[in-house]
Amino acid sequence: MAINVNTKSSGIITLTTDFGMRDHYVACMKGVIKQISPLATIIDVTHDIERHNILQAAFVLRHTVPWYPPGTIHAVVVDPTVGTARKIIAARYNGQTIVAPDNGLLSFVHHELTLEEVRVVKDPRFALKAVSPTFQGRDVIAPVAAHLANNTNIAEIGPPPDHLEILKLTHDHEITSTGIRGRIIFIDAFGNLITSIEHADCAAILKTNPNAQVLIDNRSVGHIRTTFAEVPVGAPIAIVGSTGHLEIAVNQGSAKALFQPNPDTIIEIR
């Protein structure tokens, strides 16, 4: 799919990785970007994505993109199959371009924003001359992002793909006979458990059942609240957070520590 949209670069490149800040990896990517695009503004979104957690990175990307101006480039590296036949792509959504491995990182963005153009990174002019099979974030993704920040046309990067790897997110929540059931898709630094249940889902349930409660593995955390201060310090709370998703939190505490969730933990409204 391609929509003829020419968006001038904002000169901003964001970085999202699972590299952490202990090693040299992030600094190498920034160095490559600055060599190619010296005036680029580099913004670290996070380098603390859980190692190899594609879904977590996809969620962070979705809730980062809308807050940046048109022409921003987002370089994302969470790449457990680095060096294999999986593609690296440049995809423009709503005037912003994401450069990332084609492994599902675009999933939330793809489901919720408008795809304008997508290309497979093929032209060797836009990568470093020597490409390491274990560090394509430095050798491919960073230079491509920098060239795009210099107003290289995305169409020059390579051909359109015949397929995009998009995760099926519809299974993340389901309507039941008594309400709605979802799961935890992200845990933030406060220990808040962000679920796959969105604001519209909550509103629909509350319209038919104003007394509905939120449960985590059948343990009630009460009604959906508006602010953390509505419960005592240390008490759990269900709230629709800034991402528009239902969260389970603890007022001035950590829901992660309190509930110790696992990938099979079920969240329900009923």
SULHU-V291403 format. One record per pair of residues at least 12 apart in sequence whose C-alpha atoms are under 10 Angstrom apart, sorted by sequence separation. I is the first residue (numbers start at 1). J is the second residue. D is the distance in whole Angstrom. If there is no record, write none. Layout:
I&J&D, I&J&D
This chain:
30&42&7, 88&100&6, 89&101&6, 90&102&9, 127&139&6, 128&140&6, 171&183&9, 172&184&9, 183&195&5, 184&196&6, 185&197&10, 202&214&10, 211&223&7, 212&224&8, 225&237&7, 226&238&9, 227&239&7, 236&248&7, 237&249&5, 238&250&9, 30&43&10, 61&74&8, 87&100&9, 88&101&4, 89&102&6, 93&106&10, 126&139&9, 127&140&5, 128&141&10, 144&157&8, 172&185&8, 182&195&7, 183&196&6, 184&197&9, 210&223&9, 211&224&9, 224&237&7, 225&238&6, 226&239&6, 227&240&9, 236&249&6, 237&250&6, 15&29&9, 30&44&10, 46&60&9, 61&75&10, 87&101&6, 88&102&6, 89&103&10, 126&140&7, 127&141&8, 128&142&9, 181&195&10, 182&196&6, 183&197&8, 210&224&10, 221&235&9, 222&236&8, 223&237&8, 224&238&5, 225&239&5, 226&240&7, 227&241&9, 235&249&8, 236&250&4, 237&251&7, 15&30&9, 45&60&9, 46&61&10, 61&76&8, 75&90&9, 86&101&7, 87&102&5, 88&103&9, 91&106&9, 94&109&10, 126&141&9, 127&142&8, 128&143&7, 181&196&9, 182&197&6, 221&236&6, 222&237&7, 223&238&7, 224&239&5, 225&240&8, 226&241&9, 234&249&10, 235&250&5, 236&251&6, 45&61&9, 74&90&9, 86&102&6, 87&103&8, 93&109&8, 124&140&9, 126&142&10, 127&143&6, 128&144&9, 181&197&8, 182&198&10, 220&236&9, 221&237&6, 222&238&7, 223&239&9, 224&240&7, 234&250&6, 235&251&6, 236&252&10, 13&30&10, 73&90&9, 74&91&10, 86&103&7, 89&106&10, 93&110&8, 126&143&6, 127&144&6, 180&197&8, 206&223&10, 220&237&10, 221&238&6, 233&250&8, 234&251&5, 235&252&8, 236&253&8, 26&44&9, 58&76&9, 73&91&10, 74&92&10, 97&115&10, 102&120&9, 122&140&10, 125&143&10, 126&144&5, 127&145&10, 206&224&9, 220&238&10, 232&250&9, 233&251&5, 234&252&6, 235&253&8, 236&254&9, 237&255&9, 45&64&8, 57&76&8, 73&92&9, 82&101&8, 91&110&10, 93&112&10, 94&113&7, 95&114&9, 96&115&10, 97&116&9, 99&118&10, 101&120&10, 121&140&8, 125&144&9, 126&145&9, 231&250&9, 232&251&7, 233&252&6, 234&253&6, 235&254&10, 236&255&7, 248&267&9, 13&33&9, 57&77&9, 58&78&9, 72&92&10, 81&101&9, 93&113&6, 94&114&6, 95&115&9, 96&116&9, 97&117&9, 98&118&9, 99&119&10, 101&121&10, 121&141&9, 124&144&10, 126&146&9, 127&147&9, 231&251&7, 232&252&9, 233&253&8, 234&254&8, 235&255&9, 247&267&10, 26&47&8, 57&78&7, 71&92&9, 79&100&9, 80&101&10, 82&103&10, 92&113&10, 93&114&5, 94&115&7, 95&116&8, 97&118&9, 99&120&10, 100&121&10, 123&144&10, 126&147&7, 180&201&8, 228&249&8, 230&251&9, 234&255&10, 246&267&10, 56&78&10, 73&95&10, 74&96&8, 75&97&9, 76&98&7, 77&99&9, 78&100&8, 79&101&7, 81&103&8, 92&114&8, 93&115&5, 94&116&7, 95&117&10, 99&121&9, 125&147&10, 126&148&9, 173&195&9, 174&196&10, 179&201&9, 180&202&8, 202&224&8, 216&238&10, 224&246&8, 228&250&8, 229&251&7, 236&258&9, 54&77&9, 55&78&10, 70&93&10, 71&94&9, 72&95&8, 73&96&6, 74&97&6, 75&98&6, 76&99&6, 77&100&6, 78&101&8, 79&102&9, 80&103&9, 92&115&6, 93&116&6, 94&117&10, 121&144&8, 172&195&9, 173&196&6, 174&197&9, 179&202&9, 214&237&9, 215&238&9, 224&247&9, 228&251&6, 229&252&9, 235&258&10, 236&259&10, 246&269&10, 54&78&6, 70&94&7, 71&95&6, 72&96&5, 73&97&5, 74&98&5, 75&99&5, 76&100&5, 77&101&7, 79&103&8, 91&115&7, 92&116&5, 93&117&7, 172&196&6, 173&197&6, 180&204&10, 214&238&7, 224&248&9, 227&251&9, 228&252&8, 234&258&10, 21&46&10, 52&77&9, 53&78&7, 54&79&8, 69&94&10, 70&95&5, 71&96&5, 72&97&6, 73&98&6, 74&99&6, 75&100&6, 76&101&8, 78&103&9, 79&104&10, 91&116&8, 92&117&5, 93&118&9, 171&196&9, 172&197&8, 173&198&9, 179&204&9, 180&205&8, 213&238&9, 214&239&10, 11&37&9, 20&46&8, 21&47&7, 52&78&6, 53&79&9, 54&80&9, 69&95&8, 70&96&5, 71&97&7, 72&98&9, 73&99&7, 74&100&8, 75&101&10, 78&104&10, 79&105&9, 91&117&6, 92&118&6, 126&152&10, 170&196&9, 175&201&9, 179&205&6, 11&38&10, 12&39&9, 13&40&7, 14&41&8, 15&42&7, 16&43&9, 17&44&9, 19&46&9, 20&47&5, 21&48&8, 51&78&8, 52&79&6, 53&80&9, 66&93&10, 68&95&10, 69&96&8, 70&97&9, 78&105&8, 90&117&8, 91&118&4, 92&119&9, 169&196&9, 174&201&10, 178&205&9, 179&206&9, 221&248&8, 11&39&7, 12&40&6, 13&41&6, 14&42&6, 15&43&6, 16&44&7, 17&45&8, 18&46&8, 19&47&6, 20&48&5, 49&77&10, 50&78&9, 51&79&9, 52&80&5, 65&93&9, 66&94&9, 68&96&8, 77&105&9, 90&118&6, 91&119&6, 173&201&9, 221&249&9, 11&40&5, 12&41&5, 13&42&5, 14&43&5, 15&44&5, 16&45&5, 17&46&6, 18&47&5, 19&48&7, 20&49&8, 45&74&9, 47&76&10, 49&78&8, 51&80&8, 52&81&9, 65&94&9, 76&105&8, 89&118&7, 90&119&5, 91&120&9, 179&208&10, 221&250&10, 10&40&9, 11&41&6, 12&42&6, 13&43&6, 14&44&6, 15&45&6, 16&46&5, 17&47&5, 18&48&5, 19&49&8, 20&50&9, 45&75&10, 46&76&10, 47&77&9, 65&95&10, 66&96&9, 76&106&10, 89&119&6, 90&120&6, 126&156&9, 127&157&10, 175&205&10, 179&209&9, 9&40&10, 10&41&9, 11&42&9, 12&43&7, 13&44&9, 14&45&6, 15&46&7, 16&47&6, 17&48&7, 18&49&4, 19&50&9, 20&51&9, 41&72&10, 42&73&10, 43&74&9, 44&75&10, 45&76&10, 47&78&10, 65&96&8, 88&119&9, 89&120&4, 90&121&7, 125&156&10, 126&157&7, 178&209&10, 13&45&10, 14&46&9, 15&47&8, 16&48&8, 17&49&6, 18&50&6, 19&51&8, 42&74&10, 65&97&9, 87&119&10, 88&120&6, 89&121&5, 125&157&9, 126&158&10, 184&216&10, 214&246&9, 216&248&8, 16&49&8, 17&50&9, 18&51&5, 19&52&10, 65&98&9, 87&120&7, 88&121&6, 89&122&9, 121&154&9, 123&156&7, 124&157&9, 179&212&8, 181&214&10, 183&216&9, 214&247&10, 215&248&9, 17&51&9, 18&52&7, 87&121&7, 88&122&8, 120&154&10, 121&155&10, 122&156&9, 123&157&6, 124&158&9, 178&212&10, 179&213&10, 180&214&10, 181&215&9, 182&216&10, 214&248&9, 17&52&9, 18&53&8, 87&122&9, 101&136&9, 119&154&7, 120&155&9, 121&156&9, 122&157&6, 123&158&6, 179&214&10, 181&216&10, 17&53&10, 18&54&10, 100&136&10, 101&137&9, 118&154&8, 119&155&7, 120&156&10, 121&157&5, 122&158&5, 123&159&9, 61&98&9, 100&137&8, 117&154&8, 118&155&8, 119&156&9, 120&157&7, 121&158&5, 122&159&7, 202&239&10, 99&137&10, 117&155&8, 119&157&7, 120&158&5, 121&159&8, 202&240&9, 18&57&8, 118&157&10, 119&158&6, 120&159&6, 121&160&9, 17&57&8, 100&140&10, 101&141&8, 118&158&9, 119&159&5, 120&160&6, 121&161&10, 199&239&10, 219&259&9, 16&57&8, 99&140&9, 100&141&7, 118&159&8, 119&160&4, 120&161&6, 199&240&6, 16&58&10, 99&141&6, 100&142&10, 118&160&6, 119&161&6, 120&162&9, 198&240&8, 199&241&9, 217&259&9, 62&105&9, 66&109&10, 98&141&10, 99&142&8, 117&160&8, 118&161&7, 119&162&10, 197&240&9, 198&241&10, 202&245&9, 216&259&8, 16&60&8, 61&105&8, 62&106&8, 65&109&8, 100&144&10, 120&164&10, 192&236&10, 194&238&10, 199&243&9, 200&244&9, 201&245&9, 202&246&8, 217&261&9, 16&61&8, 60&105&10, 61&106&8, 62&107&9, 63&108&9, 64&109&10, 99&144&7, 100&145&10, 192&237&10, 193&238&9, 194&239&10, 195&240&10, 198&243&9, 199&244&5, 200&245&9, 201&246&9, 216&261&9, 224&269&9, 15&61&10, 29&75&10, 58&104&7, 59&105&8, 61&107&9, 62&108&6, 63&109&9, 99&145&6, 118&164&9, 192&238&10, 194&240&9, 198&244&6, 199&245&6, 200&246&10, 223&269&9, 14&61&10, 57&104&9, 58&105&5, 59&106&9, 61&108&8, 62&109&5, 66&113&9, 98&145&8, 194&241&8, 197&244&9, 198&245&4, 199&246&7, 217&264&9, 218&265&10, 220&267&10, 222&269&10, 223&270&10, 16&64&10, 55&103&10, 57&105&7, 58&106&6, 59&107&8, 60&108&9, 61&109&7, 62&110&9, 65&113&10, 83&131&10, 88&136&9, 97&145&9, 196&244&10, 197&245&6, 198&246&6, 217&265&6, 218&266&8, 219&267&9, 220&268&9, 54&103&8, 55&104&8, 56&105&9, 57&106&9, 58&107&6, 59&108&6, 60&109&10, 62&111&10, 83&132&8, 84&133&8, 88&137&10, 99&148&10, 192&241&10, 194&243&9, 195&244&10, 196&245&7, 197&246&6, 198&247&9, 216&265&7, 217&266&5, 218&267&8, 219&268&10, 220&269&9, 14&64&9, 54&104&7, 55&105&7, 57&107&10, 58&108&6, 59&109&8, 62&112&8, 82&132&10, 83&133&4, 84&134&10, 194&244&10, 195&245&6, 196&246&7, 197&247&9, 216&266&6, 217&267&6, 218&268&8, 220&270&10, 14&65&9, 54&105&6, 55&106&9, 57&108&10, 58&109&8, 62&113&9, 82&133&7, 83&134&6, 90&141&9, 97&148&8, 194&245&6, 195&246&6, 196&247&9, 215&266&8, 216&267&5, 217&268&8, 53&105&9, 54&106&9, 55&107&8, 58&110&10, 81&133&10, 82&134&6, 83&135&8, 88&140&8, 89&141&9, 97&149&10, 193&245&10, 194&246&6, 195&247&6, 215&267&6, 216&268&7, 54&107&9, 55&108&9, 81&134&9, 82&135&7, 83&136&7, 88&141&8, 193&246&8, 194&247&4, 195&248&8, 214&267&7, 215&268&5, 216&269&9, 14&68&9, 80&134&10, 82&136&7, 90&144&8, 110&164&10, 193&247&5, 194&248&7, 214&268&6, 215&269&6, 79&134&10, 82&137&9, 89&144&10, 90&145&9, 111&166&9, 192&247&6, 193&248&5, 194&249&9, 213&268&8, 214&269&4, 215&270&8, 12&68&9, 79&135&10, 110&166&8, 111&167&9, 192&248&6, 193&249&6, 212&268&10, 213&269&6, 214&270&7, 12&69&9, 79&136&9, 97&154&9, 107&164&9, 109&166&10, 110&167&10, 111&168&9, 191&248&9, 192&249&5, 193&250&10, 212&269&6, 213&270&6, 10&68&9, 11&69&10, 12&70&10, 13&71&9, 14&72&8, 15&73&9, 16&74&8, 17&75&8, 18&76&9, 19&77&8, 77&135&10, 79&137&9, 90&148&9, 106&164&9, 107&165&8, 108&166&8, 111&169&9, 191&249&7, 192&250&7, 211&269&10, 212&270&5, 10&69&7, 12&71&8, 13&72&6, 14&73&6, 15&74&6, 16&75&6, 17&76&6, 18&77&7, 19&78&8, 77&136&9, 78&137&9, 102&161&10, 106&165&8, 107&166&5, 108&167&8, 190&249&8, 191&250&8, 192&251&10, 211&270&8, 9&69&9, 10&70&7, 11&71&7, 12&72&5, 13&73&5, 14&74&5, 15&75&5, 16&76&5, 17&77&5, 18&78&6, 77&137&6, 104&164&8, 105&165&8, 106&166&7, 107&167&6, 108&168&10, 185&245&10, 187&247&9, 190&250&9, 209&269&10, 210&270&10, 9&70&7, 10&71&5, 11&72&7, 12&73&6, 13&74&6, 14&75&6, 15&76&6, 16&77&6, 17&78&6, 18&79&9, 76&137&8, 77&138&9, 102&163&9, 103&164&8, 104&165&5, 105&166&8, 106&167&8, 107&168&8, 108&169&8, 186&247&9, 187&248&10, 192&253&9, 193&254&9, 209&270&8, 8&70&8, 9&71&4, 10&72&5, 11&73&8, 12&74&8, 13&75&7, 14&76&8, 15&77&8, 16&78&8, 17&79&9, 75&137&8, 92&154&8, 102&164&7, 103&165&5, 104&166&5, 105&167&8, 107&169&8, 184&246&10, 187&249&10, 190&252&9, 191&253&8, 192&254&6, 193&255&7, 7&70&7, 8&71&5, 9&72&6, 10&73&8, 91&154&8, 102&165&6, 103&166&7, 104&167&5, 184&247&9, 190&253&7, 191&254&4, 192&255&6, 193&256&7, 206&269&9, 7&71&6, 8&72&9, 9&73&8, 77&141&8, 90&154&7, 101&165&9, 102&166&8, 103&167&9, 104&168&9, 182&246&10, 184&248&9, 190&254&6, 191&255&5, 192&256&7, 205&269&8, 206&270&9, 6&71&9, 7&72&9, 76&141&8, 77&142&10, 90&155&9, 189&254&9, 190&255&8, 191&256&5, 192&257&10, 205&270&8, 75&141&7, 76&142&9, 188&254&10, 190&256&8, 191&257&7, 193&259&10, 74&141&10, 75&142&7, 90&157&8, 189&256&10, 190&257&10, 191&258&9, 202&269&8, 74&142&10, 75&143&10, 89&157&9, 90&158&9, 187&255&9, 188&256&9, 191&259&10, 193&261&9, 201&269&9, 75&144&9, 76&145&10, 89&158&9, 91&160&10, 187&256&7, 191&260&10, 75&145&6, 89&159&10, 90&160&10, 197&267&9, 73&144&10, 74&145&7, 75&146&9, 89&160&9, 195&266&9, 196&267&9, 197&268&9, 73&145&6, 89&161&8, 195&267&7, 197&269&9, 72&145&10, 73&146&8, 195&268&10, 87&161&9, 187&261&10, 193&267&10, 73&148&7, 89&164&9, 72&148&9, 73&149&7, 87&163&10, 71&148&9, 72&149&8, 87&164&9, 184&261&8, 71&149&8, 87&165&9, 183&261&10, 184&262&9, 185&263&9, 86&165&9, 183&262&10, 184&263&7, 71&151&9, 183&263&8, 184&264&9, 183&264&8, 184&265&7, 183&265&6, 184&266&8, 182&265&9, 183&266&5, 184&267&7, 13&97&10, 14&98&9, 15&99&10, 16&100&10, 182&266&6, 183&267&5, 7&92&10, 13&98&10, 181&266&7, 182&267&5, 183&268&8, 9&95&9, 10&96&9, 181&267&6, 182&268&6, 5&92&9, 7&94&10, 8&95&9, 9&96&9, 180&267&8, 181&268&4, 182&269&9, 7&95&6, 8&96&10, 9&97&9, 180&268&6, 181&269&7, 2&91&10, 3&92&10, 5&94&9, 6&95&8, 7&96&8, 179&268&7, 180&269&5, 181&270&9, 2&92&9, 3&93&10, 5&95&7, 7&97&10, 36&126&10, 178&268&9, 179&269&6, 180&270&7, 178&269&8, 179&270&5, 176&268&9, 178&270&6, 173&266&10, 175&268&10, 176&269&10, 177&270&9, 173&267&9, 174&268&10, 175&269&10, 176&270&9, 173&268&9, 32&128&9, 42&146&10, 33&138&9, 29&135&10, 32&138&7, 36&142&9, 37&143&9, 40&146&8, 29&136&10, 31&138&9, 32&139&8, 36&143&7, 39&146&10, 29&137&7, 30&138&8, 32&140&10, 33&141&10, 34&142&10, 35&143&9, 36&144&9, 37&145&9, 38&146&9, 41&149&9, 28&137&9, 29&138&5, 32&141&10, 33&142&6, 34&143&9, 36&145&9, 37&146&5, 40&149&7, 58&167&10, 6&116&10, 25&135&8, 28&138&6, 29&139&8, 32&142&6, 33&143&6, 36&146&6, 37&147&7, 39&149&9, 40&150&8, 3&114&9, 5&116&7, 26&137&9, 27&138&9, 28&139&9, 29&140&10, 31&142&9, 32&143&6, 33&144&9, 35&146&9, 36&147&7, 37&148&9, 39&150&9, 3&115&8, 4&116&7, 5&117&8, 25&137&9, 26&138&8, 29&141&8, 30&142&8, 31&143&10, 32&144&10, 33&145&7, 34&146&8, 37&149&7, 38&150&9, 55&167&8, 2&115&7, 3&116&5, 4&117&8, 25&138&8, 29&142&6, 30&143&10, 32&145&10, 33&146&5, 36&149&9, 37&150&6, 54&167&10, 1&115&7, 2&116&5, 3&117&6, 28&142&9, 29&143&8, 32&146&8, 33&147&8, 36&150&8, 55&169&10, 1&116&7, 2&117&4, 3&118&10, 1&117&6, 2&118&7, 30&146&10, 33&149&9, 1&118&7, 2&119&10, 1&119&10, 17&137&9, 59&185&8, 60&186&9, 15&142&9, 59&186&7, 60&188&10, 13&142&9, 56&185&7, 57&186&9, 15&145&10, 55&185&7, 56&186&6, 14&145&9, 55&186&8, 56&187&9, 13&145&7, 56&188&10, 12&145&10, 13&146&8, 12&146&9, 11&146&9, 13&148&9, 13&149&7, 11&148&9, 12&149&7, 11&149&5, 9&148&7, 10&149&7, 11&150&7, 8&148&9, 9&149&5, 10&150&9, 11&151&9, 8&149&9, 9&150&7, 10&151&9, 48&189&10, 8&150&9, 9&151&6, 8&151&6, 9&152&9, 7&151&9, 8&152&10, 6&151&10, 8&153&10, 7&153&9, 6&153&8, 6&154&9, 2&160&9, 1&160&8, 1&161&10, 63&242&9, 64&243&10, 63&243&7, 62&243&9, 63&244&10, 60&243&10, 59&243&10
